[in-house]
Amino acid sequence: MTYLNLKEGDVVVIRGGEDWPEHLFRVDEVYDDLVTGYAITGPLKDEYGEPDFDLILRVHSHAKG
């Protein structure tokens, strides 16, 4: 079972850290312990990332389909 039933195109909220603010992130791929994709808001907008599941606060929206 994948974390939070995430799939490609879902948007999640990434918690803020010491070097970045809370922001929205569009999921490209889901792995056993992390997701890949791009930040879509904030100063990291359009930046690629591989956040671990523990950085995901909640699902903002699920992809249509």
C-alpha positions as CSV (number, residue, x, y, z in Angstrom):
1,M,0.0,0.0,0.0
2,T,1.4,3.4,-0.9
3,Y,1.6,6.2,1.6
4,L,-1.7,8.1,1.7
5,N,-2.6,6.4,-1.6
6,L,-0.6,8.9,-3.5
7,K,-0.3,8.8,-7.2
8,E,1.2,10.8,-10.1
9,G,-0.4,14.3,-10.3
10,D,-1.5,14.5,-6.6
11,V,-0.6,17.7,-4.8
12,V,0.7,17.5,-1.2
13,V,1.7,20.0,1.4
14,I,5.3,19.8,2.4
15,R,6.1,21.0,5.9
16,G,8.5,23.9,6.4
17,G,12.0,23.2,7.5
18,E,15.0,25.3,8.5
19,D,15.9,26.1,4.9
20,W,12.4,26.2,3.2
21,P,8.9,27.3,4.0
22,E,5.8,25.1,3.9
23,H,4.8,24.7,0.2
24,L,2.7,22.7,-2.3
25,F,4.4,19.9,-4.2
26,R,3.1,18.0,-7.3
27,V,4.0,14.3,-7.1
28,D,5.5,12.6,-10.2
29,E,6.5,9.2,-8.7
30,V,5.8,7.4,-5.5
31,Y,8.5,5.1,-4.0
32,D,8.6,3.0,-0.8
33,D,9.9,5.9,1.4
34,L,9.7,9.1,-0.7
35,V,8.0,10.9,-3.6
36,T,9.6,12.8,-6.5
37,G,8.2,15.9,-8.2
38,Y,8.3,19.6,-8.2
39,A,7.4,22.4,-5.8
40,I,4.5,24.5,-7.2
41,T,4.4,27.3,-4.7
42,G,6.8,29.4,-2.6
43,P,10.5,30.3,-3.2
44,L,11.2,26.7,-4.3
45,K,8.6,26.9,-7.1
46,D,9.7,24.7,-10.1
47,E,12.5,23.1,-8.1
48,Y,12.8,19.3,-8.3
49,G,12.7,17.4,-5.0
50,E,12.6,14.0,-3.4
51,P,10.9,14.5,-0.1
52,D,10.6,11.6,2.4
53,F,7.1,10.8,3.5
54,D,7.7,12.3,6.9
55,L,7.9,15.8,5.2
56,I,4.3,15.4,3.9
57,L,1.8,17.1,6.1
58,R,-1.3,16.2,4.1
59,V,-2.8,15.7,0.7
60,H,-3.9,19.0,-0.8
61,S,-5.7,17.5,-3.8
62,H,-5.8,14.2,-5.7
63,A,-5.2,14.1,-9.5
64,K,-8.3,13.7,-11.6
65,G,-8.7,10.5,-13.4
